[in-house]
Amino acid sequence: MLEQLLIFTRGGLILWTCKEIGNALKGSPIDTLIRSCLLEERSGLASFNYDAPGTAYTLKWTFHNELGLVFVAVYQRILHLLYVDDLLSMVKREFAEIYDPKRTVYHEFDGTFKQLKMEAEARAEELKKSKPVGKLVSNGKRQGHGQKGGYDGGNKNRSEGGLANDGGDGDGDGEGEGHKGHKMENGYANGNHVGVKDSKVTTVVKGKENASSNNGAFDVNKLQKLRSKGGKKTDTVDNKVSKEDTKKKITKKNRVWDDKPPPTKLDFTPTVDANGNGNDNVHDVAEVHGESMMDIEEVVSSDSESEDDEEVGKETKLDAKKKGWFSSMFQSIAGKANLEKADLEPALKALKDRLMTKNVAEEIAEKLCESVSASLEGKKLASFTRVSSTVQAAMEEALVRILTPRRSIDILRDVHAAKEQNKPYVVVFVGVNGVGKSTNLAKVAYWLLQHEVSVMMAACDTFRSGAVEQLRTHARRLQIPIFEKGYEKDPAIVAKEAIQEAARNGSDVVLVDTAGRMQDNEPLMRALSKLVNLNNPDLVLFVGEALVGNDAVDQLSKFNQKLADLSTSPSPRLIDGILLTKFDTIDDKVGAALSMVYVSGAPVMFVGCGQSYTDLKKLNVKSIVKTLLA
């Protein structure tokens, strides 16, 4: 049964709750839904799962965008109620008829809801009774098609996904079919009942698609031809290599101009004695490099970018073909009654393609477009306004809301707060291999030194050869202390001893360098989880490349998942912030910032944009949004 059904405005005013149900919810599922889903542009999802102590809830919702209302239903996840989608659509329709912005109490809706709930439950019972017959017929047809295609592979899962959703829509293709199946699992699409005959047709069509794709999926003759060709090519390559080995290798000599003596080697590395100590004639790095870019405000022009002429032309042509010139012109003057999903699809598809060209992960771009569609569907289009400009404005608001940090990211203030408590502020740098953790750690140290903060480095990368020496070089150039224990030591213990040493010496900040690790490396992820849990740092920074595309989603989600799964604490520490590196190499492909923030919910705190210590700056949200939509 339902645990709760609420109707509230987008401003947060609760208009009606079901008094019949009246169950006290454990935890705060509604607040979590608003915080984690609705405000984070994830409203295009089909449902939201909330885990509370001793129970687990599923929440489903729908919007009335024209009136600015939100309808939310909460029920136990184990029950799998089939009538919730249908009930929400009926409640939305009936409540919209009696809604008055001046009213805040709707006691008369109690009887209406009771009747609607009985109707929805009756429809669900009818659907349950009709489901087994449809499954028997569709299973027989699936087996017949399965015998034709020998190698089934991934198509088997797709066909089974179609069978599991007998009540789903039958016009979905292979791409994104899992997502559609998840949306339509209750057997209703937009509140309309779907019968058993539709499910039979859907299964037959999918079976034919699987059979046809499987017949051409594996051709033995072609494979043998390719192998024979490959064998010949490898033989010729081996012969060439053997001939080249027999020849005497000729080394190229340096060219000498005008019989001048050879130039001296350009090596400006300071001399180091046997103990690893450099000479004392090291120049002040701050005088050489100058001010860090973190303290320089970046100015962005306020001129709005013009929209793509081709997309506008296509949209205008489509509207003219469907409605004629006069009707489209009249609609642009008078305004459209209500925006429908079909009106939004062309503009959203063009916007999704544009985001993907800017290196936004495909999954993120699709979810963003679904969320924007959910927020615009049912709204009235203003006069002299195109659909494309309305969609772009909604997407711009969504991007700004996602990229703007939800909490303070003022590290200097947090450092001073920790200093008042007589303890060092600890920052741990984590990430995959080769993204520039050690280099950007040195940039952060340089920025902190400019603000008169004492810094200590902790060399906890005891795995990679040369990692300690690299950090030692940065420490010598910046003239700050470094805590190291060499290689093959436990990084968690090294970090703990470094924090204790910093507390004794009065260092304000400890920057902990860790080994690079892939998100699927279980032993190294377990060691990282131990380091974080044992030392409880103030800030866990994920260092990621701005060059990464779809892999950003996998990296961040798995890092967070591993830190949560391998933690022994009931409230595990996850990634607190993001440091984007190599931002100077991507031109306008800035989508990695959006993908990482959307997946983790953590803000981008630093952006690395060069090789020197000063090349570290803040993320300019307006500039990123402008580039994404340009």
Disulfide bonds with the S-S distance in Angstrom:
none
